[in-house]
């Protein structure tokens, strides 16, 4: 999954603020115009205007608040109309937001346990591998009945491990 930073997060803002101070010494016109220095970015095969690219290709992106969690404030481009996406983008530009490429999660059937027993149900799955010395040795797997796959929005986690060798009795 690729990530495009919108420049809204504090670390990025701090970096660009420092860069703006340095650049203003060499070319005051760059910073006096008030134009953000981070609207143009490399994406795919070339340079794009970040805001316009995200506006035109909303189905490929999600917007989320920089300092929130649990899916609160999340705007998923392909679930919104063009006008709803434009409103979400305007809100993001006025605040501390991050834009990320949307990933298509698939569902898998897992046993789900409840008070009255268990059943096999399709759930969204997102896998985060553990890499050790370049090898996958296991993973943390997030599961949810919603495409927003995290624990605070009602999802769960399970682990899996890669076991090499012969089975022992």
C-alpha positions as a LaTeX table, in Angstrom:
\begin{tabular}{lrrr}
\hline
Residue & $x$ (\AA) & $y$ (\AA) & $z$ (\AA) \\
\hline
Unk1 & 0.00 & 0.00 & 0.00 \\
Unk2 & 1.43 & 3.36 & $-0.94$ \\
Unk3 & 0.93 & 6.43 & 1.17 \\
Unk4 & 0.81 & 10.00 & $-0.02$ \\
Unk5 & 1.30 & 12.45 & 2.82 \\
Unk6 & $-0.93$ & 15.48 & 2.44 \\
Unk7 & 1.44 & 17.75 & 4.33 \\
Unk8 & $-1.16$ & 18.06 & 7.05 \\
Unk9 & 0.52 & 15.98 & 9.72 \\
Unk10 & 2.64 & 17.81 & 12.25 \\
Unk11 & 5.96 & 16.25 & 11.31 \\
Unk12 & 5.47 & 17.07 & 7.65 \\
Unk13 & 4.27 & 20.58 & 8.49 \\
Unk14 & 7.35 & 21.11 & 10.63 \\
Unk15 & 9.62 & 19.92 & 7.81 \\
Unk16 & 7.93 & 22.17 & 5.27 \\
Unk17 & 7.91 & 25.12 & 7.67 \\
Unk18 & 11.66 & 24.73 & 8.10 \\
Unk19 & 12.10 & 24.39 & 4.34 \\
Unk20 & 9.98 & 27.50 & 3.78 \\
Unk21 & 12.19 & 29.50 & 6.15 \\
Unk22 & 15.31 & 28.42 & 4.26 \\
Unk23 & 13.75 & 28.98 & 0.84 \\
Unk24 & 12.42 & 32.40 & 1.82 \\
Unk25 & 16.00 & 33.58 & 2.30 \\
Unk26 & 16.75 & 32.67 & $-1.31$ \\
Unk27 & 13.44 & 33.49 & $-2.95$ \\
Unk28 & 10.92 & 35.44 & $-0.88$ \\
Unk29 & 8.43 & 35.19 & $-3.74$ \\
Unk30 & 8.07 & 31.46 & $-3.09$ \\
Unk31 & 6.77 & 31.90 & 0.44 \\
Unk32 & 5.19 & 35.34 & 0.11 \\
Unk33 & 2.69 & 33.97 & $-2.38$ \\
Unk34 & 1.35 & 31.68 & 0.35 \\
Unk35 & 1.27 & 28.72 & $-2.03$ \\
Unk36 & 1.90 & 25.44 & $-0.28$ \\
Unk37 & 5.25 & 23.99 & $-1.21$ \\
Unk38 & 3.97 & 20.43 & $-1.03$ \\
Unk39 & 1.06 & 20.35 & $-3.50$ \\
Unk40 & 3.16 & 18.82 & $-6.27$ \\
Unk41 & 4.37 & 15.31 & $-5.64$ \\
Unk42 & 5.68 & 12.29 & $-7.50$ \\
Unk43 & 2.99 & 9.70 & $-8.03$ \\
Unk44 & 3.04 & 6.82 & $-10.47$ \\
Unk45 & 5.05 & 7.75 & $-13.53$ \\
Unk46 & 5.16 & 11.48 & $-12.99$ \\
Unk47 & 4.44 & 14.58 & $-11.00$ \\
Unk48 & 0.86 & 15.40 & $-10.01$ \\
Unk49 & $-0.93$ & 18.20 & $-8.22$ \\
Unk50 & $-1.83$ & 16.27 & $-5.08$ \\
Unk51 & $-5.13$ & 17.97 & $-4.33$ \\
Unk52 & $-6.49$ & 17.80 & $-7.87$ \\
Unk53 & $-5.32$ & 14.21 & $-8.32$ \\
Unk54 & $-7.05$ & 13.11 & $-5.11$ \\
Unk55 & $-10.17$ & 15.07 & $-6.10$ \\
Unk56 & $-10.37$ & 13.47 & $-9.57$ \\
Unk57 & $-9.52$ & 9.92 & $-8.44$ \\
Unk58 & $-11.54$ & 9.70 & $-5.22$ \\
Unk59 & $-12.26$ & 5.98 & $-5.65$ \\
Unk60 & $-8.56$ & 5.30 & $-5.12$ \\
Unk61 & $-8.18$ & 7.23 & $-1.85$ \\
Unk62 & $-9.23$ & 7.63 & 1.77 \\
Unk63 & $-8.90$ & 10.70 & 3.96 \\
Unk64 & $-8.42$ & 10.36 & 7.68 \\
Unk65 & $-7.68$ & 12.69 & 10.58 \\
Unk66 & $-4.04$ & 12.66 & 11.56 \\
Unk67 & $-4.68$ & 12.47 & 15.30 \\
Unk68 & $-7.67$ & 10.14 & 15.49 \\
Unk69 & $-8.23$ & 6.41 & 15.47 \\
Unk70 & $-10.91$ & 3.78 & 15.19 \\
Unk71 & $-12.18$ & 4.93 & 11.82 \\
Unk72 & $-13.58$ & 8.21 & 13.22 \\
Unk73 & $-13.56$ & 10.93 & 10.59 \\
Unk74 & $-12.58$ & 8.47 & 7.85 \\
Unk75 & $-13.78$ & 9.39 & 4.35 \\
Unk76 & $-13.61$ & 6.54 & 1.84 \\
Unk77 & $-13.69$ & 8.00 & $-1.67$ \\
Unk78 & $-15.60$ & 5.26 & $-3.43$ \\
Unk79 & $-18.35$ & 5.35 & $-0.79$ \\
Unk80 & $-19.04$ & 9.07 & $-1.25$ \\
Unk81 & $-20.60$ & 11.13 & $-4.01$ \\
Unk82 & $-18.40$ & 13.66 & $-5.78$ \\
Unk83 & $-19.90$ & 16.52 & $-3.77$ \\
Unk84 & $-19.47$ & 14.61 & $-0.47$ \\
Unk85 & $-15.83$ & 13.88 & $-1.41$ \\
Unk86 & $-15.23$ & 17.55 & $-2.24$ \\
Unk87 & $-16.65$ & 18.52 & 1.16 \\
Unk88 & $-14.44$ & 15.94 & 2.91 \\
Unk89 & $-11.41$ & 17.18 & 0.97 \\
Unk90 & $-12.17$ & 20.80 & 1.95 \\
Unk91 & $-12.44$ & 19.73 & 5.60 \\
Unk92 & $-9.16$ & 17.83 & 5.32 \\
Unk93 & $-7.37$ & 20.82 & 3.81 \\
Unk94 & $-8.58$ & 22.98 & 6.70 \\
Unk95 & $-7.37$ & 20.52 & 9.34 \\
Unk96 & $-4.78$ & 17.88 & 10.12 \\
Unk97 & $-5.56$ & 15.03 & 7.73 \\
Unk98 & $-3.69$ & 12.37 & 5.80 \\
Unk99 & $-4.62$ & 10.95 & 2.41 \\
Unk100 & $-3.79$ & 7.33 & 1.63 \\
Unk101 & $-4.34$ & 5.00 & $-1.25$ \\
Unk102 & $-7.32$ & 2.78 & $-0.64$ \\
Unk103 & $-6.61$ & $-0.91$ & $-0.61$ \\
Unk104 & $-9.19$ & $-3.47$ & $-1.60$ \\
Unk105 & $-9.62$ & $-5.94$ & 1.21 \\
Unk106 & $-10.98$ & $-9.34$ & 0.52 \\
Unk107 & $-13.15$ & $-11.40$ & 2.77 \\
Unk108 & $-12.37$ & $-14.85$ & 4.10 \\
Unk109 & $-14.52$ & $-17.21$ & 6.10 \\
Unk110 & $-13.51$ & $-17.49$ & 9.77 \\
Unk111 & $-15.13$ & $-19.12$ & 12.80 \\
Unk112 & $-16.84$ & $-16.37$ & 14.83 \\
Unk113 & $-17.64$ & $-17.17$ & 18.44 \\
Unk114 & $-20.54$ & $-15.60$ & 20.33 \\
Unk115 & $-22.72$ & $-16.17$ & 23.38 \\
Unk116 & $-24.92$ & $-18.67$ & 21.57 \\
Unk117 & $-22.13$ & $-20.64$ & 19.91 \\
Unk118 & $-20.12$ & $-20.16$ & 16.79 \\
Unk119 & $-20.57$ & $-19.94$ & 13.05 \\
Unk120 & $-18.48$ & $-19.53$ & 9.93 \\
Unk121 & $-18.81$ & $-15.97$ & 8.63 \\
Unk122 & $-17.12$ & $-13.87$ & 5.96 \\
Unk123 & $-14.96$ & $-11.11$ & 7.46 \\
Unk124 & $-12.58$ & $-8.54$ & 6.01 \\
Unk125 & $-8.96$ & $-9.57$ & 6.48 \\
Unk126 & $-5.84$ & $-7.40$ & 6.63 \\
Unk127 & $-2.48$ & $-9.11$ & 7.20 \\
Unk128 & 0.65 & $-7.42$ & 8.56 \\
Unk129 & 3.65 & $-9.76$ & 8.18 \\
Unk130 & 6.48 & $-10.04$ & 10.68 \\
Unk131 & 9.80 & $-9.96$ & 8.83 \\
Unk132 & 13.00 & $-11.25$ & 10.43 \\
Unk133 & 16.21 & $-11.17$ & 8.42 \\
Unk134 & 14.21 & $-10.89$ & 5.20 \\
Unk135 & 11.93 & $-13.85$ & 5.94 \\
Unk136 & 8.26 & $-13.89$ & 6.87 \\
Unk137 & 8.02 & $-15.60$ & 10.25 \\
Unk138 & 4.41 & $-14.85$ & 11.07 \\
Unk139 & 1.89 & $-12.07$ & 10.95 \\
Unk140 & $-0.72$ & $-10.14$ & 12.84 \\
Unk141 & $-4.07$ & $-10.56$ & 11.17 \\
Unk142 & $-6.86$ & $-8.04$ & 11.66 \\
Unk143 & $-10.45$ & $-9.18$ & 11.13 \\
Unk144 & $-13.64$ & $-7.14$ & 10.90 \\
Unk145 & $-17.16$ & $-7.26$ & 9.52 \\
Unk146 & $-16.47$ & $-3.74$ & 8.18 \\
Unk147 & $-13.86$ & $-2.60$ & 5.64 \\
Unk148 & $-12.51$ & $-0.33$ & 8.41 \\
Unk149 & $-10.38$ & $-3.05$ & 9.91 \\
Unk150 & $-9.13$ & $-2.07$ & 13.35 \\
Unk151 & $-9.82$ & $-3.06$ & 16.92 \\
Unk152 & $-11.27$ & 0.23 & 18.14 \\
Unk153 & $-14.00$ & 0.14 & 15.47 \\
Unk154 & $-15.09$ & $-3.36$ & 16.48 \\
Unk155 & $-12.58$ & $-5.55$ & 14.70 \\
Unk156 & $-10.33$ & $-8.15$ & 16.24 \\
Unk157 & $-6.82$ & $-9.46$ & 15.88 \\
Unk158 & $-5.36$ & $-12.89$ & 15.61 \\
Unk159 & $-1.84$ & $-14.05$ & 14.94 \\
Unk160 & $-0.39$ & $-16.71$ & 12.76 \\
Unk161 & 3.07 & $-18.11$ & 12.77 \\
Unk162 & 5.22 & $-19.92$ & 10.27 \\
Unk163 & 6.49 & $-23.15$ & 11.79 \\
Unk164 & 9.29 & $-24.96$ & 10.03 \\
Unk165 & 10.37 & $-28.48$ & 10.73 \\
Unk166 & 8.75 & $-31.73$ & 11.59 \\
Unk167 & 5.74 & $-32.04$ & 13.84 \\
Unk168 & 6.47 & $-33.26$ & 17.37 \\
Unk169 & 4.17 & $-35.47$ & 19.39 \\
\hline
\end{tabular}
